């Protein structure tokens, strides 16, 4: 960090995580001194700032006071964040300092999901039916559930929730991101537990219960200025592992048709206007349902999850963070110039889509529960053709879990290619090269591998009948990788050899690699096939390292 350079402009940046790195780079490129604030003094991007101040991003008053202090000493020209859920704090500070941003009210509309849903409802914008829940609601749920058990009758949901929605439903905190506390519920007992959990994740102790939207999901990034909306990123989101919503990656650009895409775009633009967003960024989580395009959420910021700072620039050649940064600095980004708008696809009045020429895909890797002993394959992943970045979140000694939200994933690989197929293949091939070998004799790992619950799912989708046949394997039989593994695969499992696990590894790929990783590998065949299907290569290596069935 340095305060010795001479700058003519100064900016306040909220958040010091990885998602802020492109914004810090954009600020420095344009001659801005970066004042960085975050509650965590050890956050990743702290060393890249010109000055760091430890301030909780929820403390708007403290942020505003600090901004006014900077303004009095040097002048302050911009307030910015990307990939955090503190866009309302940005707007509050900007409003207090007379700087460019969405209005504070509009930012609150885009932060509080209950307010957001009400704005959409009032403006007749397609979005799910919803109701709000808090601690008092929980008491009502509990009483209704108790009465239902006594009378052996199900509670009438419409009377309790005051909306005519049936299961499945979605429960989420009103003010959090990363899918924390977000879950699908299938019955009244799950509803009670989910609301209780979502309230814990909410800073204001509130949750929303809403209609489940079935259909493919998309991410949208956009810039908003002077009544114009430029959609700068449109990606397929790859969501897995119900009842939770775990984004295992996104692909830029989407594979849907232009007609479907434009339908989603028009609903998104209606939502932006309904929230009152007028000067800055807007990020949308959108669905394409049987009813048409619907809004999951719209935030008053650029996306996290590597989209705005990485995959869009790779696909388009445009530094989106820099473009957004210009709006925060009270300038007109080059994308809004008439000659550049003329090159874009016009979707509707004052709505354009910037079509990228290339493609980029981001994929995450995950782990079964335990503690990481060794990490393999990082260098090989980085050398994969068309791979631009490998971002690990986990290292040896770290505890890992099967993710319940998007914060608990283990890392991400990002590609750039001239075709959709090559971009996807690159990111998935890179992920498949990374292996987290777990410490042996761990109760959490053992509990996962012996569990038969629906969640988390098995690493390989093997039908129940075939899985049960494993018990019929001779108890003295062993898998020995000093000989040809192909001759040791039971006939009833041969059809699964081309199936892939969570991390895009084919079963046959794993069987070909185990002996290379551990040359003396040998294991009881029953344990081997059960642990492989349940926990993939992590499962069988754990069994070997723990001395199970040798």
GUGU-400630 format. One line per field, with one value per residue (C-alpha): residue number from 1; residue in one letter; x, y, z. Coordinates in steps of 0.001 Angstrom, whole numbers. Example, Ala and Ser with C-alpha at 12.3 -4.5 7.8 and 13.67 -1.06 7.14 Angstrom:
BEGIN
loza	c(1 2)
rodren	c(A S)
c1	c(12300 13670)
c2	c(-4500 -1060)
c3	c(7800 7140)
***
This chain:
BEGIN
loza	c(1 2 3 4 5 6 7 8 9 10 11 12 13 14 15 16 17 18 19 20 21 22 23 24 25 26 27 28 29 30 31 32 33 34 35 36 37 38 39 40 41 42 43 44 45 46 47 48 49 50 51 52 53 54 55 56 57 58 59 60 61 62 63 64 65 66 67 68 69 70 71 72 73 74 75 76 77 78 79 80 81 82 83 84 85 86 87 88 89 90 91 92 93 94 95 96 97 98 99 100 101 102 103 104 105 106 107 108 109 110 111 112 113 114 115 116 117 118 119 120 121 122 123 124 125 126 127 128 129 130 131 132 133 134 135 136 137 138 139 140 141 142 143 144 145 146 147 148 149 150 151 152 153 154 155 156 157 158 159 160 161 162 163 164 165 166 167 168 169 170 171 172 173 174 175 176 177 178 179 180 181 182 183 184 185 186 187 188 189 190 191 192 193 194 195 196 197 198 199 200 201 202 203 204 205 206 207 208 209 210 211 212 213 214 215 216 217 218 219 220 221 222 223 224 225 226 227 228 229 230 231 232 233 234 235 236 237 238 239 240 241 242 243 244 245 246 247 248 249 250 251 252 253 254 255 256 257 258 259 260 261 262 263 264 265 266 267 268 269 270 271 272 273 274 275 276 277 278 279 280 281 282 283 284 285 286 287 288 289 290 291 292 293 294 295 296 297 298 299 300 301 302 303 304 305 306 307 308 309 310 311 312 313 314 315 316 317 318 319 320 321 322 323 324 325 326 327 328 329 330 331 332 333 334 335 336 337 338 339 340 341 342 343 344 345 346 347 348 349 350 351 352 353 354 355 356 357 358 359 360 361 362 363 364 365 366 367 368 369 370 371 372 373 374 375 376 377 378 379 380 381 382 383 384 385 386 387 388 389 390 391 392 393 394 395 396 397 398 399 400 401 402 403 404 405 406 407 408 409 410 411 412 413 414 415 416 417 418 419 420 421 422 423 424 425 426 427 428 429 430 431 432 433 434 435 436 437 438 439 440 441 442 443 444 445 446 447 448 449 450 451 452 453 454 455 456 457 458 459 460 461 462 463 464 465 466 467 468 469 470 471 472 473 474 475 476 477 478 479 480 481 482 483 484 485 486 487 488 489 490 491 492 493 494 495 496 497 498 499 500 501 502 503 504 505 506 507 508 509 510 511 512 513 514 515 516 517 518 519 520 521 522 523 524 525 526 527 528 529 530 531 532 533 534 535 536 537 538 539 540 541 542 543 544 545 546 547 548 549 550)
rodren	c(X X X X X X X X X X X X X X X X X X X X X X X X X X X X X X X X X X X X X X X X X X X X X X X X X X X X X X X X X X X X X X X X X X X X X X X X X X X X X X X X X X X X X X X X X X X X X X X X X X X X X X X X X X X X X X X X X X X X X X X X X X X X X X X X X X X X X X X X X X X X X X X X X X X X X X X X X X X X X X X X X X X X X X X X X X X X X X X X X X X X X X X X X X X X X X X X X X X X X X X X X X X X X X X X X X X X X X X X X X X X X X X X X X X X X X X X X X X X X X X X X X X X X X X X X X X X X X X X X X X X X X X X X X X X X X X X X X X X X X X X X X X X X X X X X X X X X X X X X X X X X X X X X X X X X X X X X X X X X X X X X X X X X X X X X X X X X X X X X X X X X X X X X X X X X X X X X X X X X X X X X X X X X X X X X X X X X X X X X X X X X X X X X X X X X X X X X X X X X X X X X X X X X X X X X X X X X X X X X X X X X X X X X X X X X X X X X X X X X X X X X X X X X X X X X X X X X X X X X X X X X X X X X X X X X X X X X X X X X X X X X X X X X X X X X X X X X X X X X X X X X X X X X X X X X X X X X X X X X X X X X X X X X X X X X X X X X X X X X X X X X X X X X X X X X X)
c1	c(0 1223 142 3193 1952 300 -3281 -5832 -8815 -9837 -12233 -13691 -13932 -16201 -15001 -11506 -12174 -11047 -14084 -12702 -9389 -10631 -12147 -8909 -6988 -9476 -9175 -5384 -5394 -7474 -5356 -7475 -6117 -8007 -9249 -10309 -12617 -13583 -14206 -11453 -7935 -6542 -8765 -7081 -7050 -5877 -2257 -3412 -5057 -3358 -4856 -6903 -9323 -11045 -14741 -17721 -19554 -22885 -22043 -23316 -22856 -19194 -18648 -20260 -18194 -15013 -16003 -16684 -13292 -11640 -13777 -12701 -9000 -8643 -12036 -13847 -14822 -16409 -17789 -17863 -18330 -18555 -19539 -20655 -24163 -23435 -24671 -27071 -24074 -22494 -25632 -25974 -22398 -22717 -25937 -24342 -21369 -23264 -21679 -22978 -24920 -28356 -30589 -30435 -34113 -33571 -30539 -32603 -35243 -32556 -31045 -34053 -35767 -39141 -39070 -37843 -40722 -43221 -41812 -42216 -45736 -46768 -45395 -46852 -43386 -43285 -41846 -42896 -45692 -44198 -44749 -42433 -41531 -39866 -39736 -43457 -44245 -42273 -44557 -47601 -46054 -45251 -48778 -50331 -48071 -48898 -52636 -52306 -50568 -53308 -56132 -54231 -54981 -52570 -52608 -54167 -51170 -53097 -54560 -51213 -49038 -51685 -50614 -52077 -48889 -48352 -45201 -42453 -41563 -38323 -37168 -34335 -33066 -34197 -30675 -27897 -26087 -24220 -27349 -26702 -29853 -31626 -33454 -36390 -38982 -41377 -43619 -44688 -42021 -39257 -40829 -40583 -36934 -35994 -37515 -35743 -32430 -32981 -33701 -30292 -28603 -30511 -28989 -32514 -33973 -36353 -36948 -39210 -41200 -41958 -43323 -40875 -39918 -39138 -36913 -33389 -31629 -29492 -27191 -27350 -24973 -25955 -25071 -27819 -27520 -29896 -32801 -30683 -29891 -27002 -27001 -23315 -23379 -25815 -24829 -26362 -26188 -25602 -27481 -27315 -27956 -31532 -32979 -30074 -29058 -25375 -24028 -21390 -20526 -21784 -21263 -20936 -22890 -26109 -27112 -30803 -32462 -32596 -36374 -35996 -33098 -35001 -37997 -35762 -34107 -37417 -38590 -35225 -35490 -38974 -37565 -34706 -37194 -39578 -36794 -35890 -32312 -31074 -27332 -24925 -25107 -27857 -27296 -30123 -30794 -33465 -35592 -37340 -40480 -43662 -45117 -42232 -39353 -39429 -37148 -35346 -33489 -31985 -29093 -27777 -24214 -22096 -22176 -19816 -18960 -16255 -18748 -18324 -14606 -13490 -15819 -17394 -14041 -12676 -15687 -16005 -12632 -14345 -13361 -16856 -15697 -13951 -17127 -19128 -16409 -16840 -20519 -19525 -17050 -19801 -18566 -20217 -18704 -17655 -20291 -22997 -21577 -23958 -21432 -21028 -24740 -25247 -23064 -25204 -28440 -31439 -33811 -36425 -36705 -33582 -32441 -29383 -27429 -23651 -23005 -19548 -17533 -15893 -16921 -15929 -16928 -16437 -16672 -16278 -14845 -16199 -15312 -16819 -16561 -13260 -9886 -7570 -4268 -2840 -3839 -2980 -3220 -3239 -375 -1852 -5205 -3579 -1805 -5060 -5647 -7850 -7693 -7128 -7407 -7470 -8654 -8303 -10118 -8842 -5357 -3852 -5097 -8432 -11737 -14108 -17760 -20194 -21537 -24853 -24264 -21940 -19413 -18460 -17087 -13372 -12284 -12970 -11469 -12149 -11649 -11673 -12213 -13590 -16472 -18925 -17898 -14181 -14781 -16907 -14528 -11526 -13021 -14422 -11165 -9226 -11515 -11196 -7403 -7687 -7876 -8208 -6936 -8400 -6912 -7698 -9824 -12160 -15652 -17213 -15722 -16688 -20213 -20629 -19306 -21564 -24664 -27585 -29386 -30699 -28542 -25716 -26176 -23785 -20851 -22079 -25722 -26033 -29491 -30395 -30622 -27085 -25729 -27214 -25598 -22231 -23070 -23122 -19440 -17280 -16180 -12592 -12281 -9921 -9358 -5665 -4256 -1021 -3036 -5459 -8283 -10626 -10882 -11930 -15060 -18230 -20470 -23371 -21187 -19652 -22444 -21407 -17777 -18475 -20521 -18982 -18778 -19378 -15972 -16344 -14187 -15310 -15359 -12983 -10629 -10521 -9881 -6984 -5417 -5649 -2667 -574 -1381 -898 1020 460 -3304 -5381 -8758 -11635 -13854 -17107 -15700 -13992 -17114 -19364 -16936 -16219 -19895 -20578 -17464 -15608 -11808 -11771 -13806 -11576 -8348 -9791 -10644 -7128 -5420 -7617 -6740 -10311 -10689 -7054)
c2	c(0 3439 7000 8600 8587 11752 11337 13801 11526 9429 6515 4560 811 -1375 -4938 -6432 -9930 -11384 -9950 -6452 -7046 -6016 -2851 -1917 -2520 -371 2435 2453 2288 5472 7347 6880 6554 3598 3800 240 -704 -4112 -5607 -8154 -6637 -9896 -9954 -10925 -7504 -5414 -5306 -3927 -812 2540 2803 316 1081 -1665 -712 -3069 -2700 -2907 258 2866 5766 4900 4489 7841 9593 8101 9116 12690 12774 11747 14272 17069 16183 15371 15311 12049 11118 7647 4956 1410 -2284 -5444 -8945 -7990 -7554 -4013 -1966 -179 965 2295 4255 5601 6906 8297 10068 11570 12787 13904 11268 9200 6035 4481 6208 4774 3789 1946 149 -927 -2247 -4341 -5547 -6501 -9380 -8692 -5083 -6315 -8771 -6085 -3685 -6353 -7146 -3477 -3036 -6344 -7670 -11503 -12892 -15559 -15148 -14572 -13859 -12613 -14541 -13705 -15039 -14393 -16282 -19235 -19352 -19415 -22233 -24220 -23861 -24814 -27837 -29006 -28652 -30526 -33439 -33599 -33615 -35705 -33048 -30964 -27228 -25140 -23347 -20533 -19516 -19637 -18066 -15727 -16739 -19474 -21469 -25188 -27227 -27162 -23673 -21752 -20179 -17631 -14809 -11357 -9920 -12352 -13659 -16773 -18969 -19040 -20178 -20726 -24049 -25783 -27216 -30068 -30240 -28317 -29811 -28774 -25326 -24670 -25774 -23821 -20552 -20967 -21471 -18579 -16193 -17099 -16088 -12782 -9639 -8393 -11708 -12057 -14549 -14859 -17870 -17937 -19910 -22382 -21475 -24484 -23965 -23052 -20227 -17381 -14649 -11146 -8230 -4771 -1093 1463 5167 7959 5606 3242 -384 -2243 -5979 -6779 -10411 -13277 -16713 -20096 -20866 -24507 -25160 -28556 -30559 -29916 -28973 -26476 -24179 -24805 -23026 -25352 -22872 -20611 -20472 -17274 -16885 -18796 -21560 -20548 -19184 -15459 -15482 -17030 -14733 -11577 -12681 -12939 -9592 -7726 -9016 -8109 -4545 -4226 -5334 -2824 -11 -1302 -1161 2389 1546 4404 5024 2131 -1625 -4223 -7951 -10410 -14052 -14986 -18037 -19221 -21047 -22366 -18944 -17269 -15192 -14561 -12750 -14601 -11556 -8281 -6687 -3128 -4200 -6250 -10005 -11981 -15550 -14464 -13322 -9543 -9525 -12568 -14482 -11427 -9728 -13019 -13503 -9876 -8197 -5439 -4557 -4416 -3380 -372 592 395 2289 5256 5567 5646 8409 10481 9821 8281 4852 4295 1581 4271 6327 6327 4702 1782 1393 1121 -2029 -3794 -5752 -3628 -5678 -3048 716 1861 -1755 -3167 -6407 -6450 -9744 -11165 -12723 -15467 -17817 -18399 -21013 -21160 -24446 -25167 -28200 -29562 -32154 -34728 -33844 -34105 -32432 -31963 -33838 -33265 -31280 -32793 -31436 -27660 -27132 -29599 -27816 -24449 -25900 -27172 -25792 -22656 -22262 -18688 -18956 -21508 -20094 -22496 -21699 -24714 -25930 -28741 -28623 -27006 -28568 -29202 -30105 -30986 -27512 -26270 -22846 -21163 -20152 -23763 -24744 -25567 -23544 -22491 -22902 -20349 -20773 -18695 -20190 -19455 -21924 -22838 -26486 -25741 -23319 -25840 -28734 -26723 -25707 -29187 -30920 -28600 -29307 -33050 -32827 -31437 -33877 -33188 -36237 -36299 -37190 -40777 -41920 -38914 -39339 -36833 -38492 -41950 -40768 -39391 -42495 -44863 -42670 -43649 -40280 -38505 -35491 -35251 -37476 -40224 -39161 -41494 -42021 -45780 -47320 -48780 -52344 -52221 -50543 -53326 -55989 -54872 -56790 -59979 -59614 -62313 -60987 -62100 -60445 -57488 -54721 -54767 -52045 -53897 -55805 -54692 -52796 -53279 -57018 -56302 -54248 -56230 -56814 -54888 -51765 -51781 -49520 -46751 -46449 -43332 -41618 -38519 -37524 -34060 -32900 -34105 -37229 -40305 -43512 -45125 -42131 -42628 -46363 -45609 -43091 -44736 -47022 -44075 -42038 -44961 -47811 -50288 -49664 -52746 -52819 -55138 -55064 -54472 -51447 -50208 -50109 -48724 -45964 -45166 -44747 -42772 -40578 -41021 -41124 -39290 -42103 -45003 -43194 -42412 -46099 -47148 -44518 -45476 -49175 -50225 -53636 -54090)
c3	c(0 -819 -168 -1825 -5397 -6640 -7768 -9043 -8276 -5303 -4917 -2011 -2706 -558 -116 -291 -1611 -4936 -6748 -6088 -7877 -11363 -9862 -8087 -11319 -13274 -10736 -10860 -14661 -14694 -12151 -9021 -5508 -3960 -390 412 3282 4664 8082 7421 7519 6098 3014 -262 -1946 1003 -303 -3666 -2213 -1754 1711 3739 6542 8580 8531 8635 5314 7141 9113 6656 9039 9620 5898 5157 7834 6428 2893 4027 5690 2410 569 2885 2609 -1102 -2746 -3451 -7010 -6808 -4481 -5833 -5114 -7208 -6172 -2643 -1264 -39 -2991 -623 1420 -1779 -2672 868 896 -2637 -1708 1402 -651 -3754 -6021 -8928 -8030 -7940 -5410 -1906 -2097 -5373 -3934 -913 -3308 -4977 -1686 425 -1397 191 -1028 -4390 -4818 -3803 -6420 -9090 -7931 -7951 -11492 -12799 -13606 -13874 -10642 -8143 -5621 -2186 1470 4204 7339 10657 14217 14744 11551 12901 15944 13662 11616 14729 16152 12817 12502 16033 15382 12116 13851 16521 13996 11433 8833 6782 7453 4690 3271 1617 5002 6794 4118 2675 -850 -3002 -3540 -3071 -2595 -3690 -2479 -2088 1174 1339 3575 2470 2576 1754 -1332 -2450 -1988 1788 3561 228 -124 -1827 569 -215 2855 5936 8247 5821 5502 9228 9396 6263 7491 10833 8989 6555 9423 10918 7651 7486 8966 9718 10915 7969 5187 2178 1063 -2630 -5517 -7060 -10637 -12796 -15835 -16944 -15114 -16457 -15171 -16604 -16124 -17306 -17195 -16572 -17404 -18458 -19103 -21212 -20344 -21973 -21260 -21132 -20156 -20600 -19315 -18635 -14916 -14013 -10763 -9040 -5861 -4748 -2369 -2345 -5203 -5880 -8959 -10378 -13092 -15849 -19591 -21604 -23827 -23329 -25717 -25815 -28939 -29705 -29130 -25684 -24864 -25830 -23765 -20702 -21528 -21746 -18362 -16856 -18214 -16720 -13367 -13478 -14039 -11362 -8773 -9788 -10793 -12957 -12617 -12232 -12644 -12454 -12107 -12710 -11856 -14391 -15173 -18332 -17177 -18782 -17983 -19839 -18495 -14735 -12308 -9564 -8262 -9454 -7564 -7913 -8714 -11063 -10628 -8473 -9345 -11845 -14502 -14638 -13885 -15856 -18198 -19865 -20515 -21900 -24171 -25283 -24948 -22925 -19353 -17894 -14419 -15930 -17807 -14580 -12769 -15175 -14190 -10514 -11363 -13012 -16552 -19616 -20463 -24060 -24507 -24287 -27158 -30161 -32483 -30063 -29364 -33126 -33163 -30540 -30918 -29980 -27839 -27028 -26674 -24808 -24242 -26062 -25925 -26379 -28205 -27386 -30209 -28144 -25349 -21753 -19201 -15457 -13566 -9858 -8111 -4850 -2214 88 3821 5633 5991 3005 3267 -238 -3325 -6715 -10230 -9860 -12310 -14805 -14603 -15291 -18365 -19923 -23407 -23407 -19617 -18439 -14640 -11838 -8511 -5544 -2319 -392 565 2635 6209 5385 6380 3464 3150 412 -419 902 -673 -3168 -529 271 -3145 -3356 -6380 -9959 -13440 -16180 -19921 -23091 -26563 -30022 -29611 -26872 -27011 -26590 -23717 -21816 -22498 -21289 -17940 -17251 -18245 -15946 -12996 -13627 -13134 -9589 -6681 -2972 -1067 2423 5780 6875 9805 9816 11273 8872 5812 7038 7821 4322 2593 4534 4305 2062 2219 -887 -67 -717 -3772 -4841 -6994 -9758 -10649 -10315 -10019 -6622 -7934 -9351 -6222 -4077 -6270 -4900 -1698 -3777 -4710 -3085 310 -283 -3709 -4042 -6556 -7421 -9672 -10281 -12922 -15649 -13962 -16940 -16209 -12611 -13313 -12479 -15504 -13940 -13540 -17048 -18363 -15952 -17053 -19127 -16385 -14777 -11132 -9638 -10879 -14496 -14058 -15989 -13958 -16465 -16120 -12352 -12681 -15013 -12625 -9188 -9783 -10985 -7874 -5463 -7161 -4295 -4219 -3371 -1616 -784 -3913 -2028 -213 -3364 -5543 -2795 -1879 -5537 -6397 -3234 -3061 -6370 -6275 -2943 -1423 -2515 -1648 1783 2279 1246 3425 6400 6055 5323 3680 2764)
***
